[in-house]
Amino acid sequence: PLEHVFSLPNDAKMDRETLELIVARGHSRVPLHEPGEPNGLRSLLLVKMLLLREQCPPSSDGEANSAAQPRPAGPVLARDVPHTRPLPRFAASLPLYDALNIFQS
C-alpha cells in the first residue's frame, strides 16, 4: 500500500537530517511527492546522485565535476537534485517482468 512507501516532498531540503533518514531507509530510489500530498507522487530521486552532489559541485553546464569549486550555500531541494527522473506510470495489470523492464530503461 502507498501509505507504507517511504517518500519525500519534492521541496524537502537535502540537509544532513534528511540525508541520514534516506541512508537509514537504505533505498536506492526515493519517490518525490507534491508537498502535503503523499499520494501525489511525481518523480524519483536517485540516491547515488546525492553522493555526486556532495562530493563534486556542478560545473557551468550543470554536470558534476571533480574540480575543487565552492558549493552553493545551503541545502538543495529534492526536486533540484540532478538526474531526478519522472515517475514511471503503468497499469496495475502489467506483468511484473514488463514493469521491471520499464524501471531499467
Buried (B, 14 or more C-beta within 10 A) or exposed (E): EEEEEEBBBBEBBBEEEBBEEBEEEEBEEBBBBBEEEBEEBBBBBBBEBBEBBEEBBBEEEEEBEEEEEEEEEEBBBBBEBBEBEEEEEEEEEEEEEEBEEEEEE
